[in-house]
């Protein structure tokens, strides 16, 4: 297989999308225990939107190559890695580094993509799929017949959350602007317009006894309203602070406030539970267990994609070299699903 030249996107500091830089260089080599991957698809997630503002709570110092996840083909295997991986399409969580034409990663961190799933389709389901699956099944532990509220039901994570929930026999209420309501209804979701409606009041009207789980990426005031909408025994899963994306000041403080509220709420004697979901939780202390869980859960999501139970929500596909345009589109709030960057 041809290796070619390395093309990567560099985030030099707090910049507007046009300030992202394209850099060319030599392709890395696969070290011991690693594979060299030719990127086929990566994506623009909320994490990169926060990173370019310097607002992601544990981002590395500038400059660095962003890219939270990727899908690609293994070009080479380093010492100690099964040669049979060469030529396979794989997916991986990276947190940073995915916006590059070639990436060397530990072989233990990659998950094979089924032959029936395309690269762009699979990309929509890597960080978004892991997040949605683990929040639904490992945190909220949803069951058939329950009712949940998903904020941002048209987004990258939200669109997968609602589809995986419907597969599980769960009733879904989803917030989104009015332009996305038709698409949500096709997924059998009850839409609520967060711009024109009083969301808590509307949800209480739909489910007077409260919902069994809320999935909240907004943070701020929203996470408090979400907690109050829970039925006895319900679960709140917070997984972001989108409301503070453009704030100044400490990037850690919005997350710390949510963590403090979670700790206090879990001490109340009402049977409700609250979590702040971090897809990387457990990796630092139990890496093998983390990898096994990620492989198992992502394989479930890929299987649902392959069976057609979940439809990949691709907002747009743009080459890596048009990353500024992709970033602006992802931040516009006008798209459904994920903006995907493909190999240059």
Helices and strands as residue ranges (DSSP letters): E 6-10, G 17-19, E 21-25, E 34-44, H 46-51, E 69-77, G 83-85, E 89-93, E 102-106, G 107-109, E 111-112, H 119-123, H 127-134, I 135-139, E 147-150, H 156-167, E 171-176, G 178-180, H 181-186, E 189-193, H 199-206, E 211-216, H 221-228, E 230-238, G 242-244, H 253-265, E 273-276, H 287-307, E 314-319, G 320-322, H 323-331, E 338-342
